[in-house]
Amino acid sequence: MTRPKAVLIGPPGSGKSTVGAALAERLGVTLRDTDADTEAAAGKPIGEIFIDDGEEHFRALERAAVQAALAEHEGVLALGGGAILAAETQELLAGHTVVYLQVGLSEAVKRVGLASARPLLVMNPRSQLRKLLEERLPIYERLGTIVVATDGRDPAEIVEEIIKELERS
């Protein structure tokens, strides 16, 4: 059965793309990002999907992208920050090695930037990001089989910790 070596979850700014690329390189596999898959399926950037088609349509595309990636991809898989909100995605993640990249609010704000092209952070980004973190935190914590704090750490350190945890499990 095909399954990813690691599935990265976490809020915007947790480092899923950056850490995912470095981890995939270290493991000698490819990185697949469900946000990129969703954009490819829609033929436009996520921000435009939200504006043109609404969040519900985006979430449906995202669920399909996650389902396909979990079934087909053998490398490192990075999920969009909100992908874990769908109950069916939570169920699909059971039995996978799920790496939750923890990030604090101030660090996430620094990394994402306040003039961000992220559709859910348009109005008052700091307040929106706080709300996202509060809403999603219990889900990230429940799903993560490996939890790695990312605040004040560079990607190489984070990758080292993930590799050690993968070897242990």
URGIKA-V799103 format. One record per residue. N is the residue number from 1. RES is the residue in one letter. OMEGA is omega in whole degrees, -180 to 180 (none if undefined). Layout:
# URGIKA-V799103
n->{N & N}
res->{RES & RES}
omega->{OMEGA & OMEGA}
This chain:
# URGIKA-V799103
n->{1 & 2 & 3 & 4 & 5 & 6 & 7 & 8 & 9 & 10 & 11 & 12 & 13 & 14 & 15 & 16 & 17 & 18 & 19 & 20 & 21 & 22 & 23 & 24 & 25 & 26 & 27 & 28 & 29 & 30 & 31 & 32 & 33 & 34 & 35 & 36 & 37 & 38 & 39 & 40 & 41 & 42 & 43 & 44 & 45 & 46 & 47 & 48 & 49 & 50 & 51 & 52 & 53 & 54 & 55 & 56 & 57 & 58 & 59 & 60 & 61 & 62 & 63 & 64 & 65 & 66 & 67 & 68 & 69 & 70 & 71 & 72 & 73 & 74 & 75 & 76 & 77 & 78 & 79 & 80 & 81 & 82 & 83 & 84 & 85 & 86 & 87 & 88 & 89 & 90 & 91 & 92 & 93 & 94 & 95 & 96 & 97 & 98 & 99 & 100 & 101 & 102 & 103 & 104 & 105 & 106 & 107 & 108 & 109 & 110 & 111 & 112 & 113 & 114 & 115 & 116 & 117 & 118 & 119 & 120 & 121 & 122 & 123 & 124 & 125 & 126 & 127 & 128 & 129 & 130 & 131 & 132 & 133 & 134 & 135 & 136 & 137 & 138 & 139 & 140 & 141 & 142 & 143 & 144 & 145 & 146 & 147 & 148 & 149 & 150 & 151 & 152 & 153 & 154 & 155 & 156 & 157 & 158 & 159 & 160 & 161 & 162 & 163 & 164 & 165 & 166 & 167 & 168 & 169}
res->{M & T & R & P & K & A & V & L & I & G & P & P & G & S & G & K & S & T & V & G & A & A & L & A & E & R & L & G & V & T & L & R & D & T & D & A & D & T & E & A & A & A & G & K & P & I & G & E & I & F & I & D & D & G & E & E & H & F & R & A & L & E & R & A & A & V & Q & A & A & L & A & E & H & E & G & V & L & A & L & G & G & G & A & I & L & A & A & E & T & Q & E & L & L & A & G & H & T & V & V & Y & L & Q & V & G & L & S & E & A & V & K & R & V & G & L & A & S & A & R & P & L & L & V & M & N & P & R & S & Q & L & R & K & L & L & E & E & R & L & P & I & Y & E & R & L & G & T & I & V & V & A & T & D & G & R & D & P & A & E & I & V & E & E & I & I & K & E & L & E & R & S}
omega->{179 & 173 & 180 & 175 & 179 & 176 & -178 & 175 & 178 & -178 & 174 & 179 & -179 & 177 & -177 & -179 & -177 & -179 & 180 & 180 & -180 & 179 & 179 & 180 & 179 & -178 & 180 & 180 & 178 & 175 & 174 & -177 & -176 & 174 & 179 & 178 & -180 & 178 & -180 & -180 & -178 & -178 & 179 & -180 & -179 & 179 & 180 & 177 & 179 & -176 & -175 & -168 & 179 & -178 & -178 & 179 & 178 & -178 & 177 & 177 & -179 & 179 & 179 & 180 & -180 & -179 & 180 & -177 & 179 & -178 & -170 & -167 & -180 & -178 & 177 & -178 & 177 & 178 & 173 & -175 & -177 & -177 & -176 & 180 & -178 & -180 & -179 & 177 & 177 & 179 & -180 & -178 & 179 & 180 & 177 & 173 & -175 & -179 & 178 & 178 & -179 & 175 & 177 & -177 & -175 & 178 & 179 & 179 & 179 & -175 & -177 & -176 & -175 & 177 & -170 & 178 & -179 & -171 & -178 & -178 & -174 & -179 & 180 & -174 & -177 & 179 & 179 & -180 & 177 & -180 & 178 & -179 & -178 & -178 & -172 & -175 & -179 & -180 & 177 & -177 & -179 & -175 & -175 & 174 & 173 & -180 & -177 & 176 & -176 & -176 & 175 & -179 & 178 & -176 & -178 & 178 & -178 & 179 & 178 & -180 & 180 & 180 & 179 & -180 & 179 & 179 & 180 & -174 & none}
